[in-house]
């Protein structure tokens, strides 16, 4: 055998070299685009990665604004809200009914959202109950179901606290509607 028999033809060598050069250029170009593409993807998906966090106590009103006779009163829940990339400052995010035990400073809070379909519940003072205008659900002033009712559960109670200065705060949470179990939205 001679040295010439192991050598490749000149055309084959050029094709292989061109292919390897092109493949290496594509690999380097692809690697160079990864950081900007990754950063763009990170920024695009950022709102989806954020969790709403645990529920926190939000200020509602002063204890003097809650009737001492046990009659519920509706108060808006005001907080900063973030909707994907847009932030809203001090906006109503819901409403609660707060009632005070007669002769004490103990308060209870009920979400004003109907657990059946998510409509806002109204206080019917004449009938002494809460009513949902959407599907005729009715609830006692303690939030219990008045039968017959399409609502699968009672009104959702919320944790409430009164500070030494008399400020009433509520641990605001939204719950899934249409379910028998009270499940908080994240």
GUNUDO-559995 format. One record per residue (C-alpha): x, y, z; residue in three letters. Coordinates in steps of 0.1 Angstrom, whole numbers, padded with zeros to 4 digits, always signed. Last residue first. Layout:
XYZala/...
END
This chain:
-0537+0312+0458unk/-0575+0307+0460unk/-0587+0295+0494unk/-0608+0263+0495unk/-0640+0262+0516unk/-0654+0228+0509unk/-0688+0223+0493unk/-0676+0237+0460unk/-0694+0262+0437unk/-0672+0292+0446unk/-0634+0290+0451unk/-0624+0313+0480unk/-0608+0347+0481unk/-0589+0356+0512unk/-0585+0388+0534unk/-0573+0384+0569unk/-0594+0412+0584unk/-0585+0443+0604unk/-0605+0464+0628unk/-0587+0493+0644unk/-0598+0499+0680unk/-0565+0513+0694unk/-0558+0480+0712unk/-0561+0463+0678unk/-0592+0443+0667unk/-0588+0411+0648unk/-0607+0392+0621unk/-0602+0359+0605unk/-0627+0354+0576unk/-0659+0335+0574unk/-0671+0322+0540unk/-0709+0322+0537unk/-0724+0287+0542unk/-0719+0259+0517unk/-0731+0244+0485unk/-0753+0274+0476unk/-0784+0264+0456unk/-0806+0271+0486unk/-0837+0256+0501unk/-0829+0261+0529unk/-0813+0291+0547unk/-0775+0286+0547unk/-0755+0299+0576unk/-0737+0332+0575unk/-0743+0344+0610unk/-0769+0368+0597unk/-0787+0338+0582unk/-0780+0331+0545unk/-0802+0331+0514unk/-0794+0319+0478unk/-0818+0332+0453unk/-0796+0325+0422unk/-0780+0359+0412unk/-0795+0383+0438unk/-0777+0366+0467unk/-0795+0373+0499unk/-0783+0379+0535unk/-0808+0377+0563unk/-0829+0398+0587unk/-0859+0400+0564unk/-0861+0438+0567unk/-0823+0441+0568unk/-0818+0423+0535unk/-0780+0424+0534unk/-0767+0418+0499unk/-0744+0390+0487unk/-0720+0398+0458unk/-0719+0371+0431unk/-0693+0343+0432unk/-0715+0315+0420unk/-0725+0294+0450unk/-0701+0307+0477unk/-0716+0342+0475unk/-0690+0369+0479unk/-0696+0394+0508unk/-0670+0375+0528unk/-0680+0372+0565unk/-0663+0389+0594unk/-0668+0385+0631unk/-0662+0411+0659unk/-0655+0409+0696unk/-0656+0443+0713unk/-0685+0434+0735unk/-0721+0443+0745unk/-0737+0428+0714unk/-0712+0408+0693unk/-0700+0430+0665unk/-0707+0423+0629unk/-0685+0428+0599unk/-0697+0421+0563unk/-0668+0419+0539unk/-0660+0434+0505unk/-0635+0427+0478unk/-0603+0440+0460unk/-0611+0477+0463unk/-0580+0496+0451unk/-0552+0512+0471unk/-0526+0512+0443unk/-0529+0492+0411unk/-0499+0474+0395unk/-0497+0462+0360unk/-0474+0434+0349unk/-0496+0404+0357unk/-0525+0421+0376unk/-0510+0434+0408unk/-0533+0448+0435unk/-0526+0472+0463unk/-0553+0469+0490unk/-0588+0481+0500unk/-0614+0457+0514unk/-0647+0474+0513unk/-0669+0474+0544unk/-0705+0461+0548unk/-0722+0463+0581unk/-0737+0435+0602unk/-0762+0442+0630unk/-0750+0429+0663unk/-0763+0459+0683unk/-0728+0474+0688unk/-0728+0488+0652unk/-0693+0487+0636unk/-0680+0522+0629unk/-0667+0526+0664unk/-0645+0496+0659unk/-0625+0515+0633unk/-0624+0503+0597unk/-0610+0477+0574unk/-0572+0473+0578unk/-0557+0443+0559unk/-0544+0412+0576unk/-0524+0390+0553unk/-0532+0361+0531unk/-0501+0341+0521unk/-0483+0349+0490unk/-0497+0358+0456unk/-0471+0337+0440unk/-0448+0350+0414unk/-0438+0326+0387unk/-0466+0336+0363unk/-0457+0373+0366unk/-0421+0365+0356unk/-0429+0345+0325unk/-0420+0372+0300unk/-0390+0385+0319unk/-0375+0350+0322unk/-0382+0343+0285unk/-0365+0375+0275unk/-0335+0367+0298unk/-0333+0332+0284unk/-0334+0345+0248unk/-0307+0370+0256unk/-0285+0344+0273unk/-0291+0316+0246unk/-0283+0337+0215unk/-0245+0333+0218unk/-0248+0295+0223unk/-0268+0293+0190unk/-0242+0314+0171unk/-0214+0292+0185unk/-0232+0260+0175unk/-0241+0274+0141unk/-0204+0285+0134unk/-0192+0250+0145unk/-0216+0233+0122unk/-0206+0256+0093unk/-0169+0250+0099unk/-0175+0212+0102unk/-0195+0212+0070unk/-0169+0232+0051unk/-0141+0210+0063unk/-0160+0179+0053unk/-0168+0193+0018unk/-0132+0204+0013unk/-0117+0171+0023unk/-0141+0153-0001unk/-0131+0175-0030unk/-0094+0169-0024unk/-0097+0131-0026unk/-0090+0114+0006unk/-0055+0101+0013unk/-0050+0065+0023unk/-0043+0052-0012unk/-0016+0079-0018unk/+0005+0067+0011unk/+0011+0034-0008unk/+0000+0000+0000unk/
END
